[in-house]
């Protein structure tokens, strides 16, 4: 059983649409990361959250610690947002557990 | 600019050969990690090191070996004992004992033929 579950696995959207990717986890965590992986494979960290909400440009991440759930929202999606988005939780301060990722394709 | 450099980006090896993947960081991060990524699966931890000259096995360490002789470098050797070595390998580093700044490399895609 995976400690981190993401949905959906695949998502196709029209340019301009509002996108939501969900992440649920089953254990107590120190923090949660949203990561973006581009087709070349490199990964960048978008957000690290331990509570509440963070916003960066068109990206918004929220976390509800009691419900063990986080969401990543993309407003006004663009083809350059096409990537795999990975939810990762930190357990015990320094141990990551990763979701399997959500593959997003934004069509012009 | 600081960051993590993984090399090479693509690597082909014959079955039965050992191969070493390079990971170098100039972020002055204490901890470094190796992950393996397979299609349809999340990243899985192979080995990690929190200080120089010390490293710990992750969830899938069998068939792999590492060293941490310098703070900047954490090479991963995929040995012939690894049953399914073809995968995408990611190196990462973090500052201190708590994950405050976590940086990933660009990855190495290893194909064993």
Interface residues (C-beta under 8 A of the other chain):
Chain A: X2 X4 X30 X31 X33 X35 X40 X41 X42 X43 X44 X45 X48 X86 X88 X90 X93 X94 X95 X96 X97 X98 X99 X100 X101
Chain B: X31 X33 X35 X40 X41 X42 X43 X44 X45 X50 X88 X90 X92 X94 X97 X98 X99 X102 X103 X104 X105 X106 X107 X109
